[in-house]
Amino acid sequence: MSEMPLPPSPGAREHSSIDLVNSEIRIPDGSVHEALNTPQETTAWLISRGLVPEGASLQSYCQNRLVGLRGDLRKAFTALISGIAVDPRVLDGINAALTAAPHTPLLHHVPGEGFFRSLEHPTTQLIEHAMSVIAEDAAALIAGDDAPLLAQCEAEPCSRLLLKTHGRRQWCSTRCGDRVRAARAYARKRTQANLTPR
């Protein structure tokens, strides 16, 4: 899996839904970095976040479903941030992911060890489980107390989402903040140079 060019934005480590949306970003040179480019990269992304077990091998169908959920989450988060209405089909996609996998741990027994409960996720249901966990995180975030803290990085062309950890936070990373400050300083110098009589 290729490394993301920026560290996780504030809130991405705590919220798998923000992390998923930020798995595709536009970086300052205008190129797009895609962490879910192939089924193998998608599998590695999910494994590294504990959403599927080591040794899992997902197919392009699974990759496409996760990318589809990412699109629905971006639209829902954008609607929340901008205060616009969300397309009902977006909610249908998120709700389908929420209900795709069972959340009830089944009862098991190992002779000599006793009873225990665990979730069962056959290979065919790995992506449904991962998507339901991510969708649950998104629903809790959107409908919860932290919803007003969700924001998009203000450093163009960056489109990463973040949680504002303090009121003045505007950028997803120090790198984006430094880039914006440098651009503002350069613009001020140009303006001053243009106003200085020759």
matplotlib code that plots the C-alpha trace (Angstrom):
import matplotlib.pyplot as plt

x = [0.0, 1.4, 1.9, -0.3, 1.7, 0.3, -0.1, -3.7, -5.8, -7.2, -10.0, -9.0, -7.4, -10.5, -13.1, -12.8, -15.3, -13.1, -10.1, -12.0, -13.0, -9.4, -8.2, -8.4, -6.9, -5.8, -2.3, -0.8, 0.8, -2.7, -2.3, -4.7, -3.4, -5.6, -5.1, -7.7, -6.4, -6.4, -8.1, -4.7, -4.3, -7.9, -7.3, -4.0, -5.8, -8.5, -6.1, -3.9, -7.0, -8.2, -11.3, -10.5, -8.2, -4.6, -4.5, -7.8, -7.9, -10.7, -11.7, -12.4, -16.1, -15.3, -13.0, -15.7, -18.3, -15.9, -15.1, -18.9, -19.4, -16.5, -18.4, -21.6, -19.8, -18.1, -21.4, -23.1, -20.2, -20.1, -23.9, -23.3, -20.4, -22.2, -25.7, -27.2, -29.8, -28.4, -29.6, -31.8, -29.8, -26.7, -28.5, -29.8, -26.2, -25.0, -28.0, -27.4, -23.8, -25.1, -27.4, -25.3, -23.6, -24.9, -23.6, -24.7, -21.9, -22.7, -22.3, -19.4, -18.0, -14.5, -14.3, -12.1, -12.2, -15.9, -18.3, -17.5, -19.1, -17.6, -18.8, -18.7, -17.6, -17.1, -14.9, -18.0, -19.0, -15.7, -16.4, -20.0, -18.6, -15.9, -18.4, -21.0, -18.3, -17.3, -21.0, -21.8, -18.9, -20.2, -23.7, -22.6, -20.4, -23.1, -25.8, -23.6, -22.1, -19.0, -20.9, -20.3, -16.5, -16.4, -14.7, -12.9, -9.3, -9.2, -5.9, -6.8, -6.8, -6.7, -10.1, -9.3, -11.8, -10.9, -12.3, -11.6, -9.6, -9.7, -11.8, -9.2, -8.1, -8.5, -6.1, -5.7, -2.0, 1.0, 2.1, -1.2, -1.1, 2.5, 1.6, -1.3, 0.8, 3.6, 1.2, -0.3, 3.1, 4.2, 0.9, 1.5, 5.1, 3.9, 1.2, 3.7, 6.1, 3.4, 2.4, 6.0, 6.8, 9.7]
y = [0.0, 3.4, 5.8, 8.9, 12.1, 13.8, 12.6, 11.7, 14.8, 15.6, 13.1, 10.5, 8.2, 8.2, 8.1, 5.4, 7.3, 10.4, 8.2, 6.5, 9.8, 11.0, 7.9, 9.9, 13.4, 16.1, 17.2, 20.7, 19.7, 19.0, 15.2, 12.8, 10.3, 7.2, 4.7, 2.3, 2.0, -1.8, -4.6, -5.4, -1.8, -1.7, -5.0, -3.6, -0.4, -2.3, -4.7, -1.8, -0.4, -3.7, -3.8, -7.2, -9.9, -10.5, -12.7, -11.4, -11.1, -8.9, -8.7, -5.7, -6.0, -5.3, -2.4, -0.8, -1.1, 0.5, 3.3, 3.8, 4.1, 6.6, 8.7, 8.6, 9.6, 12.5, 13.8, 13.4, 15.1, 17.9, 18.4, 18.6, 21.1, 23.3, 23.1, 21.8, 19.0, 15.6, 13.5, 10.6, 8.2, 9.0, 8.1, 4.9, 4.0, 4.6, 2.9, -0.1, -0.3, 0.0, -3.0, -5.2, -7.2, -8.7, -6.9, -9.6, -11.9, -15.6, -18.1, -20.6, -23.3, -24.9, -28.1, -27.5, -23.7, -22.9, -20.6, -17.3, -15.0, -13.5, -12.0, -14.3, -12.9, -15.4, -14.2, -13.2, -10.9, -9.2, -6.1, -5.9, -6.0, -3.3, -1.1, -1.4, -0.4, 2.6, 3.6, 3.2, 5.6, 8.1, 7.9, 8.5, 11.4, 13.1, 12.7, 13.3, 16.1, 16.3, 17.0, 20.8, 20.2, 18.5, 20.7, 20.5, 21.7, 25.3, 25.0, 24.7, 22.2, 19.9, 18.3, 16.3, 16.3, 17.0, 17.6, 21.0, 20.3, 24.0, 26.8, 28.4, 25.2, 25.6, 23.1, 19.3, 19.4, 21.7, 21.2, 22.7, 25.5, 26.4, 26.4, 28.8, 31.1, 31.2, 32.0, 34.9, 36.3, 36.1, 37.9, 40.7, 41.2, 41.5, 43.9, 46.1, 46.0, 47.1, 50.0, 51.2, 54.1, 53.4]
z = [0.0, -0.9, 1.9, 2.2, 1.6, 4.7, 8.3, 9.4, 9.9, 13.4, 14.1, 11.4, 13.9, 16.1, 13.3, 10.6, 8.5, 8.3, 7.6, 4.8, 3.2, 3.5, 1.7, -1.5, -1.4, -3.8, -2.9, -3.6, -7.0, -8.2, -8.3, -6.6, -4.1, -3.9, -1.1, -2.4, -5.9, -6.2, -4.3, -2.7, -1.5, -0.3, 1.6, 3.1, 4.1, 5.9, 7.6, 8.9, 10.5, 12.0, 9.9, 8.3, 9.6, 8.5, 5.4, 4.0, 0.3, -1.1, -4.8, -7.0, -6.1, -2.5, -3.4, -5.5, -2.7, -0.2, -2.7, -3.2, 0.6, 0.7, -2.0, 0.0, 3.2, 1.5, 0.3, 3.7, 5.5, 2.9, 3.4, 7.1, 6.9, 4.3, 5.8, 2.6, 2.2, 1.5, -1.4, 0.0, -2.1, -0.1, 3.1, 1.5, 0.7, 4.2, 5.8, 3.5, 4.8, 8.4, 8.1, 5.8, 8.5, 11.7, 14.9, 17.3, 18.5, 18.2, 21.0, 20.7, 22.9, 23.0, 25.1, 28.1, 27.6, 27.9, 26.2, 24.4, 22.0, 18.8, 15.6, 12.6, 9.3, 6.6, 3.7, 1.7, 4.5, 5.4, 3.4, 4.7, 8.3, 7.6, 5.8, 8.7, 11.3, 9.2, 8.5, 12.2, 13.0, 10.4, 11.7, 15.3, 14.2, 12.1, 14.7, 17.7, 19.7, 17.6, 14.4, 14.6, 14.8, 11.4, 8.8, 5.5, 5.2, 4.0, 2.1, -1.5, -3.3, -0.2, 0.3, 3.5, 6.4, 10.0, 13.4, 14.7, 17.9, 18.8, 17.4, 15.2, 13.4, 9.7, 8.2, 8.2, 8.8, 9.6, 6.0, 4.7, 7.2, 6.3, 2.6, 3.2, 5.4, 2.9, 0.1, 2.2, 3.0, -0.7, -1.7, 0.9, -0.3, -3.9, -2.9, -1.0, -3.9, -6.3, -3.9, -3.4, -5.7, -8.2]

ax = plt.figure().add_subplot(projection="3d")
ax.plot(x, y, z, "-o")
ax.set_aspect("equal")
plt.show()
